[in-house]
């Protein structure tokens, strides 16, 4: 049972790292983030959207909400804080992965 929990912690940490890098892409450009997400999910295949959600979906949701609500500067600053939060959580999950 502990091996399953260890794998889950590793997978969560891995997906948080992917989300962090995707948030950096959104910080560079809103259209680059949207374009990359559309390219990965290929808009017509709903199954790809479901499969890719753990790796990019969280940041896609947060970034679209931020860019809709705030101006570009404020949204990018909040995305920077969001990426720091993701980094801290990823380190925490990787430490838990190592301990178990």
Secondary structure, DSSP 4 states (H G I P E B T S, - for coil): -HHHHHHHHHHHHHHHHHHHHHHHHHHH-HHHHHHHHHHHHTTT-HHHHHHHIIIIIHHHHHHHHHHHHS-HHHHHHHHHHHHHHHHHHHHHHHHHHHH-
